[in-house]
């Protein structure tokens, strides 16, 4: 017998979505999800029943959207039907939105790939009993929302504990992520052995965290890649777990190569952070039994703002999300200093109200930028001050708080490619403006 309430809820969601699109009122991810959950509180539990094979969740501080995107893309290229919250809306309302707009009442789906906010993993796991949970990393991020790193780890562990049979896929190079545990299954680990950097980018100093071994002593490193990720150990014998999937990484200017056992995977994205994302996706997919990975990966197109390249008024434009010191520092490392640079900083709830992280990210590299830098967003003045303290000339910093005006300005003055570095809500505003440019 059909669930009439489900049919009504799905119909309502799709109708509202069409109205939002017709009126150009945005994506509607939160509004539609809120509407669905208010009308049908048990919707997500019901929706999970339409997934006939593996239910996959991805959480962590950085890389969730890109990692989910790679997993979903490769599953679909393998003929799987997939439901995913691909836009990066990763709280309950965003996840409900994704299911409501994708589900058909009489159709079952092979997989779901769910990006889950660290603080909402426990709530999400309550409704969707994942078969796999992948954890990318645990960096300092939005301290006014989540507190210190141990708090973030605890929130993720609470989510894991709700699903006793879940298979974890963990970053062995991150001491916090690697210490998470499932109640019944040993984790699958992925990690990097060596990195060859042919990208021509200068090495910069990403912010680092000091972590203690469970015995209380400070962890040491034989290799450190960025932030706290690397080969760590303690005098007591505690050390980085041996990865089940351990890769050598070759970084090129516009792509990277992952060498895993006897296979090579070309990743069409820049930067070590994206190589980590791709390796995480490969490890998870191989753990689920997917073998056709190499060819689909080459054709992967990133989601908006995650190393995405667009043409804007005749200018090749690279958009890279920044949101915390470790991630921003790696993005900064990949920026073409000959491009025209626009940095957009907001401090809305989803960005984190505390923008002190700007002082921990390695913006010092931008003192070598060849062109004037435009800063925009609600905290444009803060970003301008940060650039000034790098040694970049004050006379070459243009403060234009309104994002549309900033885009108009930089596309007018630019004779080169453009690089845009927005925070999360700035990226959402940018996405709305994109259709009008």
C-alpha positions in Angstrom: 0.0 0.0 0.0 1.3 3.4 -1.0 2.2 5.9 1.7 -0.2 8.8 0.9 1.7 11.2 3.2 4.9 10.5 1.4 3.3 11.1 -2.0 1.8 14.4 -0.8 5.2 15.5 0.7 7.1 14.7 -2.5 4.6 16.5 -4.6 4.7 19.5 -2.4 8.5 19.7 -2.4 8.7 19.4 -6.2 6.0 22.0 -6.7 7.7 24.5 -4.3 11.0 23.9 -6.0 9.5 24.7 -9.5 8.1 27.9 -8.0 11.5 28.9 -6.6 13.1 28.3 -9.9 10.5 30.2 -11.8 10.9 33.2 -9.5 14.7 32.9 -9.5 14.6 32.9 -5.7 17.7 30.7 -5.2 18.3 27.0 -4.6 15.7 26.5 -1.9 17.7 23.8 -0.2 17.0 24.8 3.4 13.4 26.1 2.8 12.2 22.9 1.0 14.0 20.7 3.5 12.4 22.5 6.4 9.0 22.3 4.8 9.4 18.5 4.2 10.5 17.8 7.8 7.7 19.9 9.2 5.1 18.1 7.1 6.6 14.7 7.6 9.0 14.4 10.6 9.8 10.8 9.8 10.6 11.6 6.2 14.3 10.8 6.3 13.8 7.4 7.9 11.2 6.6 5.3 13.4 7.8 2.5 16.3 5.7 3.6 14.2 2.6 3.0 14.3 3.4 -0.8 18.0 2.7 -0.9 18.5 -1.0 -1.7 22.3 -1.1 -1.5 25.1 0.9 0.2 24.3 4.0 2.1 27.4 6.2 2.3 28.1 9.2 4.5 31.0 11.6 4.4 31.9 13.9 7.2 35.0 15.9 8.4 36.1 19.5 8.3 37.4 19.9 4.7 36.7 18.2 1.4 33.2 16.7 2.1 31.5 18.2 -1.0 34.3 17.3 -3.4 34.7 13.8 -2.0 31.0 13.1 -2.2 30.9 14.5 -5.7 33.7 12.1 -6.8 32.0 9.1 -5.2 28.6 9.9 -6.6 30.0 10.6 -10.1 31.9 7.3 -10.2 28.9 5.3 -8.9 26.7 6.8 -11.6 29.4 6.0 -14.3 29.2 2.4 -13.0 25.5 2.4 -13.8 24.3 3.0 -10.2 21.2 5.1 -9.4 22.3 7.6 -6.7 20.7 10.1 -4.4 23.1 12.8 -3.1 23.0 16.2 -1.5 25.5 17.4 -4.1 25.1 21.1 -3.4 26.8 20.9 -0.1 23.7 21.6 2.1 24.7 19.1 4.8 22.4 19.6 7.7 19.1 17.8 8.1 17.1 20.3 6.0 19.6 20.0 3.1 19.6 16.2 3.2 15.8 16.1 3.3 15.8 18.5 0.3 18.0 16.1 -1.7 15.8 13.1 -1.0 12.5 15.0 -1.6 13.6 16.3 -5.0 15.0 12.9 -6.1 12.7 10.3 -4.8 9.9 8.7 -6.8 7.3 6.8 -4.7 7.6 3.6 -6.7 11.3 3.6 -7.5 14.2 2.2 -5.5 17.8 3.4 -5.7 21.2 1.7 -5.5 23.0 4.1 -3.3 22.8 7.4 -1.4 25.9 9.5 -0.8 25.2 11.9 2.0 27.5 14.8 3.0 26.9 15.3 6.8 27.9 18.3 8.8 30.2 17.2 11.7 27.8 18.5 14.3 24.8 17.0 12.6 26.2 13.5 12.0 24.5 12.0 15.1 21.1 13.5 14.0 21.6 12.3 10.5 22.7 8.8 11.6 19.5 8.5 13.7 17.4 8.6 10.5 19.8 7.1 7.9 21.7 4.0 9.1 24.8 4.3 6.9 26.7 1.3 5.8 29.9 3.4 5.4 31.1 6.6 7.0 34.1 8.3 5.5 35.9 10.9 7.6 38.2 13.2 5.7 40.0 15.2 8.4 39.5 17.3 11.5 40.9 20.8 11.3 40.2 23.9 13.4 37.1 25.3 11.8 34.4 27.7 13.0 35.3 27.6 16.7 32.3 29.7 17.6 30.1 26.9 16.4 31.8 23.7 17.5 34.5 24.6 20.1 37.8 22.8 20.1 38.9 19.9 17.9 38.2 17.3 20.7 34.5 18.5 20.7 34.2 18.0 16.9 35.7 14.6 17.2 33.3 13.7 20.0 30.3 14.8 17.9 31.4 12.6 15.0 32.0 9.7 17.4 28.5 10.1 18.7 27.2 9.7 15.2 29.3 6.6 14.5 28.1 5.0 17.8 24.5 5.1 16.6 25.3 2.6 13.8 27.1 -0.4 15.4 27.7 -2.2 12.1 29.0 0.8 10.2 32.3 0.4 8.3 34.6 3.4 8.8 36.9 4.7 6.1 39.4 7.0 7.8 42.4 9.2 7.0 45.4 7.5 8.6 47.5 10.7 8.2 45.2 12.7 10.5 45.7 11.6 14.2 42.3 12.7 15.2 40.4 11.2 12.3 42.4 8.0 12.6 41.4 7.6 16.3 37.7 7.2 15.6 36.3 3.7 16.1 33.3 1.6 15.1 31.8 -0.7 17.7 32.1 -3.9 15.6 34.4 -3.4 12.6 38.1 -2.4 12.2 38.4 0.8 10.2 39.7 0.9 6.6 42.5 3.4 6.4 43.9 5.5 3.5 46.9 7.7 3.5 49.8 9.2 1.6 53.3 7.7 1.4 55.2 10.3 -0.5 54.6 13.5 -2.4 56.4 14.8 -5.5 55.5 18.4 -6.2 55.9 19.4 -9.9 53.3 22.2 -9.6 55.9 25.0 -9.4 54.1 26.4 -6.3 56.2 27.6 -3.4 56.0 25.7 -0.2 54.2 27.8 2.5 53.6 27.2 6.1 50.1 25.9 6.9 48.9 26.3 10.5 49.8 23.4 12.6 48.1 21.8 15.6 50.0 20.1 18.4 48.5 16.7 19.3 49.3 14.5 22.2 49.5 10.7 22.1 47.0 8.8 24.3 50.0 8.4 26.7 50.1 12.2 27.1 53.3 12.9 25.2 53.4 15.2 22.2 53.3 13.4 18.8 56.3 13.6 16.6 56.5 13.3 12.8 58.8 11.6 10.4 56.9 13.3 7.5 54.4 16.1 7.7 52.3 17.0 4.6 50.1 19.9 5.8 48.4 20.9 9.0 48.6 17.8 11.3 48.5 15.3 8.4 51.5 13.1 8.0 53.4 10.2 9.5 53.2 10.6 13.3 54.5 8.5 16.1 55.3 8.6 19.8 58.2 7.2 21.9 55.7 4.9 23.7 55.2 3.0 20.4 51.9 4.6 19.3 52.0 5.6 15.6 50.1 6.2 12.5 48.1 3.1 11.4 49.3 1.4 8.3 46.9 2.4 5.5 45.0 -0.3 3.6 45.2 2.2 0.7 48.6 4.0 0.7 49.4 6.2 -2.3 52.3 8.2 -3.8 51.0 11.6 -5.0 52.4 13.6 -7.9 51.2 17.2 -7.9 51.2 19.0 -11.3 50.2 22.5 -12.1 46.6 21.7 -13.2 46.1 18.2 -12.0 47.5 15.5 -9.7 48.3 11.8 -10.1 47.6 9.1 -7.4 49.8 6.0 -7.7 48.2 3.2 -5.7 49.8 -0.2 -5.9 50.0 -0.9 -9.7 47.3 1.7 -10.7 47.6 5.4 -11.6 44.6 7.7 -11.2 44.6 11.2 -12.8 42.7 13.7 -10.7 41.5 16.7 -12.8 41.8 19.1 -9.8 44.6 21.2 -8.4 46.3 20.9 -5.0 47.2 18.4 -2.4 43.9 18.9 -0.6 42.0 17.6 -3.7 44.4 14.7 -4.1 43.5 13.7 -0.5 39.8 14.0 -1.4 40.2 11.8 -4.5 42.2 9.2 -2.5 39.5 9.1 0.1 36.9 8.5 -2.6 39.0 5.8 -4.2 39.5 4.0 -0.9 35.8 4.0 -0.1 34.8 2.9 -3.6 37.3 0.0 -3.7 36.1 -1.0 -0.2 32.5 -1.2 -1.5 33.7 -3.3 -4.5 33.7 -0.7 -7.3 36.7 -1.3 -9.6 35.9 1.0 -12.6 37.3 4.1 -11.1 40.1 5.4 -13.3 38.2 6.5 -16.5 35.3 8.1 -14.6 37.6 10.0 -12.4 39.3 11.8 -15.3 35.9 13.2 -16.4 34.9 14.4 -12.9 33.5 18.0 -12.8 33.7 19.7 -9.5 30.7 21.3 -7.7 30.4 25.1 -7.8 33.2 26.8 -6.0 35.3 23.8 -5.3 38.3 24.3 -7.7 35.7 25.1 -10.4 36.7 27.0 -13.5 34.2 29.2 -15.3 34.2 31.8 -18.1 33.1 35.2 -16.7 32.8 38.0 -19.2 35.6 36.6 -21.3 37.9 35.8 -18.3 38.9 32.3 -17.2 37.9 32.3 -13.6 38.9 29.8 -10.9 36.6 29.7 -7.8 38.1 28.1 -4.6 36.1 27.9 -1.3 38.1 29.0 1.8 36.8 28.6 5.3 39.5 27.7 7.8 43.3 28.1 8.3 44.5 24.7 7.1 42.2 24.5 4.0 42.7 28.2 3.1 46.5 27.8 3.3 46.5 24.9 0.9 44.2 26.8 -1.5 46.5 29.9 -1.3 49.4 27.7 -2.2 47.7 26.8 -5.5 46.7 30.4 -6.5 48.2 31.8 -9.7 49.8 35.1 -8.5 49.6 36.5 -12.0 45.8 36.3 -11.9 43.5 39.0 -10.7 42.4 38.1 -7.2 39.0 38.6 -5.5 38.7 37.5 -1.9 35.1 37.5 -0.4 34.8 37.1 3.4 31.4 36.8 5.2 30.8 36.0 8.8 27.3 34.6 8.7 26.5 31.6 10.9 27.4 29.0 8.2 30.8 30.8 7.8 31.5 31.1 11.5 31.2 34.4 13.2 34.8 34.4 14.3 37.1 35.6 11.5 40.3 35.4 13.5 41.2 32.4 11.4 42.3 34.9 8.7 45.3 35.6 10.8 46.3 31.9 11.0 45.9 31.2 7.2 49.1 31.9 5.2 48.0 34.9 3.3 51.7 36.1 3.3 52.1 34.4 -0.1 49.9 37.2 -1.6 52.5 39.9 -0.9 54.0 38.6 -4.2 50.7 39.0 -6.1 51.3 40.9 -9.4 48.0 42.8 -9.6 45.8 44.8 -7.2 43.7 42.6 -4.9 39.9 43.2 -4.5 38.4 42.3 -1.2 34.6 42.0 -0.7 31.9 40.7 1.6 30.7 41.6 5.1 34.2 41.4 6.5 36.0 43.0 3.6 37.7 45.5 5.9 39.1 42.7 8.0 40.6 41.0 5.0 42.1 44.3 3.8 43.8 44.7 7.2 45.1 41.1 7.0 46.6 41.8 3.5 48.2 45.0 4.7 50.0 43.0 7.4 51.4 40.6 4.9 53.4 43.5 3.4 51.2 43.8 0.3 50.9 47.5 -0.6 47.9 49.2 0.9 47.5 51.3 -2.3 46.8 48.1 -4.3 44.0 46.8 -2.0 40.5 47.7 -3.3 37.7 47.3 -0.7 34.3 46.8 -2.3 31.9 45.2 0.2 29.1 44.6 -2.3 29.8 41.3 -4.0 28.2 42.2 -7.4 30.0 45.5 -7.5 33.3 43.7 -6.7 32.7 41.3 -9.6 31.8 44.1 -12.0 35.0 45.9 -11.0 37.4 43.0 -11.3 36.1 41.9 -14.6 36.4 45.4 -15.9 40.0 46.0 -14.8 41.3 42.5 -15.4 43.5 41.7 -18.4 44.3 38.2 -17.1 42.6 35.2 -15.5 40.6 35.8 -12.3 40.8 33.8 -9.0 37.9 34.2 -6.6 38.3 32.9 -3.0 34.9 33.1 -1.2 33.8 31.8 2.2 30.7 29.5 2.2 27.8 32.0 2.3 29.7 34.3 -0.1 29.9 31.3 -2.4 26.1 31.0 -2.2 25.7 34.6 -3.1 28.1 34.3 -5.9 26.1 31.3 -7.3 23.0 33.4 -7.4 24.8 36.3 -9.1 26.4 34.0 -11.6 23.1 33.6 -13.6 22.9 37.4 -14.0 26.5 38.0 -15.2 
